[in-house]
Amino acid sequence: MSDKKDRKFWWTLAKLVLWAVVLLVLIGLGLYYTAKFNTYQPPGSQNSIDWGISRDSPLRNRR
């Protein structure tokens, strides 16, 4: 009886490890695809760097 329980335990563990590897591979492929083929461009931007808050000063002007 103990041999069947051990076999079931190892089979379940092997399936969990396999699914974890599959999940990691899918996440890695997704990240690779988005890094390689990212074509997003913010609306109204003509390939300039000065959009968003990249040029904003962290200190407020006191006038």
N, C-alpha and C positions, 0 to 999 in steps of 0.2 A: 504494500500500500504506500509506503514512504517513497518508493521509486517513482510512482506515478505523480505524486505531489511535487517531487523535485523536478521531474521532466516538465510538468505544467508550469512551474515557477520559472524555469530557464527559458521556456518557449515564450512566455509572457514578457519576460525581461528582454529577450531578443527582439520581439516585435516592437516594444517601446523604444529601444535603441534605434531600430531601423526607422521608425516614424520620426524620431528626433533628427536623425541624419537627413531624411527627406525634407523635413521642414527647414533645416538650416540651409540646405542646398537651394531650395526654392527662394528663401529670403536673400541669399547671396546672389542668385541670378537676377532677382528683382532689383536689388541695389546696383548690380553691374549694368543692367539695362538702363536704369534711370540715369546713372552717371555717364554712360556712353552716349545715349541718344536723347538727352534732355534738350528740348527746343523751346522751353518756356521763355517768353519775354514779357515783362510787365507791360500793361496797356499804355500807349502813348509814349513809349520809349523808342528812340532811334539810336540804339547801340551806344548810349551814353552811360557813364558811371554815376552821375550825380542825380539819381532818383532815390526816393525813399528818405530814410533818415541818415544816410551815410555821410552827409555833409553838415548835419545839424550839430551845433555846439552843445556839449553836455551842461554848460553853464548858461543861465538866463542873462539876457542883456538888461541892464538897469539904466533906463533912460528917464 
